[in-house]
Amino acid sequence: MKLTYYGTAAAEGVPALWCDCDTCTKAREKGGRNVRTRSQALVDDKILIDLPADTYLHVLSYGLPLHTIDSCIITHAHSDHLYTKELYMRHEGFAHLKNGKPFKVYATSHVLSVIKNDLGDSLSAMENAGEAELHEIKPFESFMIGDYRVTPLVADHNCPEAVFYSIEKGNEAILYAHDTGIFPEESWKWLEDSGICYDIVSFDCTNVLLEWDNRGHMGITGNEPVKNRLAAIGCINSDTKCVVNHFSHNGLAGYDEFAPIAKEKGFEVSYDGMTVEI
């Protein structure tokens, strides 16, 4: 399995749109990995994670093969993870697709209600044309996307029905843990009972070096105890690739400053366009 990061920032991006703080100023000056777009990832070129407003930029900048993808899992309804108008751009006239497959969106009832309210009759037209399908998911109830077993887990995040995902294929597995603070106990119980040892874990690190209570989001001070607890219950081992992701400019450090700090603590730092492969 492989996990490709197309966007690695929180809602405002890095540099943030209107901001001239030190982190944003340095990101503009340095460029490269210090510049981050809104959060999006792809598993094995098949399962899209989230649909932000920067999706089109990811197609242009990093070759996101959106026209070949027909499955998307959504973490929650915040606009940096769900920009519903991009879904309508798959409607005939905006897009001419050769594969004839519907685009399947897997999300909680709250996310689906947001999509339906935003798109209204436009969504109905897509569904009637066989261009889109909405599938309701529920926490801890696994579902299949082809050969992949996907399980939504309850996140600690200030958004209704926010989830993060366990994704398995055969003997390989990825834990994609965004947007969440330190996991709720019900999710810890599922992880402990699952018997899964993950090959890749992607940790929310929105707050980077900022002192924070690790509720809603984490920084490195939350990532460390989560990593330790995952190890204690057998969900990771010395071969697991632990990656921190989803960064805010408020975190007091850009990629260049943070990468060596994270490395000392056993984490890789994601950047836009990065691929992690088992």
Secondary structure, DSSP 8 states (H G I E B T S, - for coil): -EEEEEE-B-TTTBTTTT--SHHHHHHHHH-GGG-B-B-EEEETTTEEE-B-TTHHHHHHHH---GGG--EEE----STTTB-THHHHTTSBTTB--SS---EEEEE-HHHHHHHHHHHTHHHHHHHHTTSEEEEE--TT--EEETTEEEEEEE--SSSTT-EEEEEEETTEEEEEE-S-SS--HHHHHHHHHH----SEEEEE-TTTTS----SSS--HHHHHHHHHHHHHTTS--TT-EEEEE-B-GGGS--HHHHHHHHHHTT-EE--TT-EEE-
